[in-house]
Amino acid sequence: MRVVADISNPHVKITLHSYNGKYILKLEKANFEQIYKIEETEVMGDEGAKALLDEEFIEAVVNRFVDMRDAFVSTMRRNNA
């Protein structure tokens, strides 16, 4: 897997990879990560993949991280961990 770019964002760490005919967008916050796989033929090169990272998408990603954290905290509490 080849790192194409580290993309600056104040809310999440974003890394764009290229692997086996796909772009892989990896978004990280604290101990959680989200990965999106995109066929290289679906976007116009590296810049096309980066263009997907608009404000609305990032907002949805951040909200999903909040949901992930809440679900994990809840299961930890339920299971006395």
C-alpha positions as CSV (number, residue, x, y, z in Angstrom):
1,M,0.0,0.0,0.0
2,R,1.4,3.3,-1.1
3,V,0.8,6.6,0.8
4,V,-0.4,9.2,-1.7
5,A,-1.0,12.1,0.6
6,D,-1.4,13.1,4.2
7,I,-4.3,15.6,4.1
8,S,-4.4,18.4,6.6
9,N,-7.6,18.7,8.6
10,P,-8.2,20.2,12.1
11,H,-10.7,17.5,13.1
12,V,-9.3,14.2,11.9
13,K,-6.1,12.7,10.6
14,I,-6.6,11.8,6.9
15,T,-4.3,9.7,4.8
16,L,-4.9,8.8,1.2
17,H,-3.4,5.5,0.0
18,S,-3.3,3.7,-3.3
19,Y,-3.5,-0.1,-3.4
20,N,-4.5,-2.7,-5.9
21,G,-6.5,-0.4,-8.2
22,K,-8.2,1.4,-5.3
23,Y,-7.8,4.6,-3.4
24,I,-8.1,4.1,0.3
25,L,-9.2,7.1,2.5
26,K,-8.2,6.4,6.1
27,L,-9.6,8.9,8.6
28,E,-8.5,8.6,12.3
29,K,-9.6,10.3,15.5
30,A,-8.2,9.1,18.9
31,N,-8.5,5.3,19.0
32,F,-11.0,5.0,16.1
33,E,-10.7,4.9,12.3
34,Q,-12.9,4.9,9.3
35,I,-11.7,3.5,5.9
36,Y,-13.3,4.2,2.6
37,K,-12.3,2.2,-0.5
38,I,-12.8,3.9,-3.9
39,E,-12.1,2.3,-7.3
40,E,-9.5,4.4,-9.1
41,T,-11.8,4.4,-12.1
42,E,-14.5,6.2,-10.1
43,V,-12.5,9.4,-9.6
44,M,-10.1,11.5,-11.6
45,G,-6.8,10.6,-10.1
46,D,-5.4,11.7,-6.7
47,E,-7.1,15.1,-6.9
48,G,-10.5,13.5,-7.6
49,A,-10.1,11.3,-4.5
50,K,-9.1,14.4,-2.4
51,A,-12.1,16.3,-3.8
52,L,-14.4,13.9,-2.0
53,L,-13.3,15.3,1.3
54,D,-15.8,18.2,1.3
55,E,-17.2,19.9,4.4
56,E,-20.4,17.9,4.4
57,F,-18.5,14.6,4.2
58,I,-16.0,15.6,7.0
59,E,-19.0,16.6,9.2
60,A,-20.6,13.2,8.7
61,V,-17.3,11.5,9.5
62,V,-16.8,13.4,12.7
63,N,-20.4,12.6,13.7
64,R,-19.8,9.0,13.0
65,F,-16.7,9.1,15.3
66,V,-18.8,10.5,18.1
67,D,-21.3,7.6,17.6
68,M,-18.5,5.1,17.6
69,R,-17.1,6.5,20.8
70,D,-20.5,6.5,22.5
71,A,-21.2,2.9,21.5
72,F,-17.8,1.8,22.7
73,V,-18.1,3.7,26.1
74,S,-21.6,2.1,26.5
75,T,-20.3,-1.4,26.0
76,M,-17.4,-0.8,28.3
77,R,-19.8,0.3,31.0
78,R,-22.3,-2.5,30.4
79,N,-19.5,-5.1,30.7
80,N,-17.7,-3.5,33.6
81,A,-14.5,-3.1,31.7
